[in-house]
Amino acid sequence: QRMRILTSHPLFAHINDRHPEIFSTLCSTFAPHVYADFEEVFVHGTLSERVYVTCSGSYALSGAEDEAVREIEGVTWLCEVSLFARVLHSGTLVTQTFAESLTLTCRDLESCIRTSPACIGTIYRYARQLIFAVKREGLDLVDTDVVQRAVESAIRCDLPDLSRISNSVRLNSPVEFPELFESVRASHATAVGDLLSPILTCFPEVSCGPGIYSSLDMDGERRRTICALSGIVMLLCDRYDLFSLDQPEQTRITPGQWAQLQDIMRWLQPSVDMIQVVLVFLTIRGLTKNKAVLSVLDATHLSPEEVLSMLVTQKTEFVPSCATLSSDQIELLRQSIQFHATFNFAQFLQGENSPCQIAAFQVVMGVEGDLAFRAYLLQIVGVMCGIRGDDNPECPLFMDAKNVMTLTTGLEVFRHIGTSSPQAIYWNYIAAR
């Protein structure tokens, strides 16, 4: 019965829909009150300390002496402004019959919502709109239209419900990635979409309908993610024809540069398990930029790599593509993320990293191992493939002749990261640029 009464208010109905655990706590926190005939509930000019929800009985609300008395029956919300501001009652409420009500104080509300930043944000925005809209003489009984507009304004700025989104994009059935990838590698697809579409079934985050990128209005990031995935798949399948198809002829990656990339792919020796880890990384890395994700994880103070590690190791329910990874693959993904947290390869390619940063990278390599190092480099290639994916998600436009030359130079130098000094790595790259 309390649920029916409380959801009569549009704000609490919204909380019930988006934050059911908070609403359940609120239901049990509202205090019941019973009144006899002609009993004063609150008096004009006294401090308003709680919201009143009339549940049964008849009431009379009177204001100034020259104002008409207003009869109240059924479920009515009174004095809700007192939840958000210190105000005095603008009228007197007296029961006309035996009556019941529920009340909630400001402190009770704070206690109920303190664990949910998203819910706090909604109520804060609602309170601002409500206080701005009500008039001084109408504080005890706010017009329902004012309440409805305040709620609508508040929820327009709501962060999406990430848990609900993640539940809607879970894999419908287990996908055997190794068999699927080998079939893609052996295919003779004549279009990028035909080559990539089987692979995308393993990564529901990027699906156009219920995918988390679309649901969070991250279409640009989604397109870049798809471009990164397509670039890696085309490289691993040795499909120069599709990789370069939409690149402008004057800047197109050359067959010689493609051969260099293929040589690097052979050096990296990616197993199917590593390939899946790399594709999962490319799929979920863009989520670390979203406010909804950071809010749900309470991670606004963390670096993107720390957020990524949290998603992979603690919050896998938000990234369903991780559900298909084995424990060894999860560990490999975590290890590769440590390289990203230590070293910015894009800055290295710009000549902005110093030998001491390369030395720090070598320390991490000694801890995390060669397999994670090779996965990291393949991830870097994928990230670069996706840079201009917003323009064309099926063609790595960024990977033209000029940028591929820079990338392959950096990767060739990094082949010797385990045997050369940081100074040698740095200056060999600077000299080769």
N, C-alpha and C positions, 0 to 999 in steps of 0.2 A: 504493500500500500504506500509506503514512503516513496518508493521509486516512482509510482504514478503521480504522487503529489509534487515531488521535486522536479520531475521532468516537465511539469507544466510551465516552468520557466525556461525560455530558450537557451540561456547560458548553461544551465545545469543539464539540459537535454544534450547540448553539444559536448559537455564534459563527459557525460555518460557514454556518448558515442566514441569519442576520441581517447578518453582516459578512464576506462571502466574501473580500474583499481582505485583511482582517486575518488571517483563517484561513490564507490562502495564505502570508502572511509567516511565520506561526507554524510552518507545516509545514516550511518551509525552514530555520527557526531551531533547531528541536529537533536536538540533537547526538546522533549515533549512537555507541554504545559496544559493544565486543566483549569477552567474558570467557571465560577458560579454565575448566576444571573446578575446583571448590572454591576459587574466587577470591572474596575479600571485596569486596562492592560498597560497603557502608557499615558502620560499627561503632557499637555502642551507646555513648552518651555523647559522641559527636563532633557538631560543628555540622552541622546539616542545611541544605545550601545549594542544593538543586535538587530538582525533582520527577523521579521515575524512572518510565518506562513500560516494563514488560517486554514484549518482542516475541516472543522464542523461548527455548527451554531451560527448565530446571528450577531453582528457587531454594528455599532454606530460610531462613525468617525466624524468628529466635529473640529472645526478650525477656529477662526476668530468669531466673535460674538455675532457679527452680521452675516456669517456664512451659513449656508444650509447644512444640515446634518446628512451625511452620506451613509446609506445602509449597505452593509457588506455581508455577503453570504457566499458559501463555497470556498474554493481555494483562491486565496489572494495573497500577494506578496506585498509586505509593508516595511518601510524603513530600510530598504536594502542599501541606500547610500551610506548608512552607518558602518557598513563593512569596509568602506574605503576612505572615510573622512569623519572628523569629529563635528557633529552637527547636533542641533537641538530639535526636539519634536515640534513640528509645526501644527499639530493638532492633538486631540485627545481621543483615545479609542476605548470604548466601553462595551462590554458584552450585553446583549439583550436577552440571551438565553444561556443555558449550559453550553460551553464551547471548549474547543481544543485547538491548540496551535503547536507549531514547531519553531524553534529559534536557533540562530547560529550567531556567534560573536565573531569579531574580526580576528581575535587570537585563535579561535577554533579553526577558522578558514585557513589562516597561515599554517597551522600545524598540519592540516590535511594535505596541502598542496606543496609543501616545502621540498619534497623529493622529486618534483616534476618541473624542470625549467620551462618546458613547452606549455604546460598548463598555467604556470605563473604568468608567462607572457600573454596568453589569451585573456586571463582575468585582468591583468594590468591594463591592456588596451581597452577592454570593456569598461573598466572603472573610469578611465580618462574620458571616454565618449559619454558615459552616463553623467558624470559630474558636470561636464561641459554643457550637457543638454537640459538638465533639470532646472527648474526655477525654485527660488527659495521657498515659496509658499507651497510647493508641491513635493517636498522632500519625503513625506510619509507615504504617499501613494503616487508612484510614478506612472505616467501614462504608458500603456502597453506598447503603443507605437514607438515611443522613445526607447523603451527597452529593446524592442525588436531591431531597430536601426542600430543601436549600440552594439548588439551582439553580431549583427551582420558585418559591421565595420571591423569588429575585433577579429572575427574568424577569417576574414579575407586575407589577413596577414599571417595566419597560422602557418607554422611549419608543417609539411606533410607528415602523415602518420607512417613512419618508416617501417615499423613492425608489420603493419597491415600490408604495405607495399611488398615487403619481402615475402610474406606468406603467399601473395598472389603470383609471384614469379618463380616459385620453386619448380624444380624439374618434375615433369609429370611422371617420368619413369627413368630408371638408371640408364645412363648413356655410356657405352663402352668406347672411350675415346681412342685407345690404341687401334682397334679395328676400324673405327670411323676415319681416323687420320690416314691410315694406310690406303683405304679405299679412295680418299681424296687425292692422295699423292699419285695414285695409279690412274686417276681419271684423265679424260681428254677434254675437259670443259673448255668451251670457246668464249666464255664470258666470266668475268670476275664473280658476279653474283652466283653463277652455277657452281663455281669452284668453292666459294666461301659458305654458301647457305647450309650445307651439312654441318660444317664446323660450328656455326653460330647456334645450333641446337644445344650445344654443350654450355652455352653462355647466355642464359636467359636474361641477364641484366641488360643486355643491349637490344632485346626484342622491342619492336616498335609499339606494341600494344601495352601490355602490363609491365614491361621492363622498368627497372628502377630508374634508369636515366630519363626515360620518357615521363614517368610519373613525377619525377622531381624537376621537370622542365629543364633538363640539361641536354637539349638536343644537339647543341654544338659539341659538347664533350662526348656524347654518344657517337656522333659521326667521326670524331677523331679516334675514338676507340675502335670502331669498325675498320677504319683505315689502317690503324696499327696492326690489327689482327690480319687483315688482308695482305699487308705488306710482308709480314713474317711468313704467312702460308705460301704466298707466291715465291718468296725466296727459297723456302725449304722444298718446294715442288719444282724449282728451277724453271719458272714460267716468266722468262724475260718478256715474251710477247704481251702478256697481260699486264705485267708490272709497268711497262713503259708505254702502254697503248695510248693513254690520254695525256701524256706529257708533251709539251710543245717541242716540235722537232729541233729547234735551234738550241734547246737546253737539255735535251733528253739524255738520260744515262746511256753511256756507250756500251757496246758488247764487251769491250775490254774491261770496263769497270765492273760489269756484271760478272765476268769471269773472276775478278778479284774478290767480289763478295761471295761467290760460290766457293772459292778457296778458303775464305774465312769461315764459311759455314762448315766445311769439311774439318778445319782445325778445331772448331768448337765441339764437333762430334755430338750434337744434341740427340739424346735418346728420346723416344716418344714420351716418356715420363717427364723429362726436362721440358720438352716442347709444351706439354700441357701446363706445367707450372708457369712457363713464360707467358702463355696465352691468358692464364688466369690473372697473372700480375697486370698485364695490359688491360684486361677487362675491368678490374676493380680500382686501379690507381686513381682514376678520375673522380671517384666518390669522395676522396679526401678533401676536395675543394668545396663540398656542399655544406651549407649551414645546418640543414636538417640532420645530416649524418653527424656532424660535429656536436650538435645539441643533444641528440639521443645518446651519443657515446660520452657526453660530458668531456669533450676533448678539444674545446676551442683553444686551449693553451698548449696543445701538443703540436709537434711538427708533422708534416704529411707522412713521413716514414713511420712515425710512432702511431699515427692513426691507422695506417695500413697494417702494421703489425698487430694492432688491437683487433681489427676486422678479421684478420687471418687466424689469430690464435684464441680470441675470446668471443667474438661476435659473428661467427660464421653463419648464423641464421639470416644475416643481412646480405650475405654474398653467396647465393646458392651454388654458383659454379665451384666454390671450394668444397662442396659436399662430395664431389666425385674424386677428390684428392685423397691419397693414402697418407698415413702419418709421416712417412718418409718424405713425401712430396710437400706436405705442409712445412716440414722442417727445412727443406730446400728453399721453399718460398721465403720463409722467415730469414734464413741466412742471406739470401740474395738481397733482401730489403736492407740488411745492415750495410751492404756496400753503397746503396743509394744514400743512406743516412750519413755516410762518411765522406763520400766523394761525388762531386758534380761533374759528370763526364762532359756535359755540354760546355761548361766553363773551361775544362781542359782543352777542348777542341778550339776554343777561342784564345787559348794561350794565357788564361787568367789564373790557372792553378799553379802553385809554387811546388818545388821539390818536397817541401815538408808535408804538403797535403798528399803527395804521392807516397811518401813514407808512411803516413797514417793509413793509406789504403793497403799498403803491403802488410801492415800489422793485422788489419782485419782479414786479409787473405790468409794469413797464417793461422788465424782462429777459425774462420768459416770454411776454408778449403777450396780446392781447385774447381770442384763441381759447381759450387755456388758462384764462383768467379765467372765461369763460362756462362752460367745462366744469366748472370748480371749483364754480361756483354751482349747476349742475345736480346735481353730486355731493352737495352739501350738502342739497338738497331730498330726494334719495334716502336719505341717511343718516337724516334726520328721519322719513321715512316708515317706516323699519325699526325705530325705537326700541322700539316695543311689539310687534314681530313675534313675540316668544316667546309672547304670549297668542293671537295670531291671525295666521298668516303670510300670509293672503290679504286682510287689511284693515288699512290704515294707521290704527290706532286712535289713535295719538298725534296725527295730523293732524286734530284736532277744531277747532271754531270758535276757541277761545282760542289754541291754539298756531299755527294758520294765520295768525291776525291778527298775532302776533308775528313770524312768519317773513316774511310779505309786507311788513311794515313795514321789516324789515331789508334785504330784497332791493330794495325801492323806493329806499331810501337809497343802496344800493350801485350803483344805476344811474349815479350821478354820481361814482363813485370816481376816474374819470380826469380830471374837470374841477373838482372841489371840493377844498378843503383838508382835511387830517385833522381839524382842529377842527370844521369845518362838518359833516363826515360824522358825527362823534361826537355833537355837540349836536343836530343835526337828528333823529338817531335817538332820543336821550334825550327830546327834546320830543315826538316822535310816539308814543312808547310809551303 
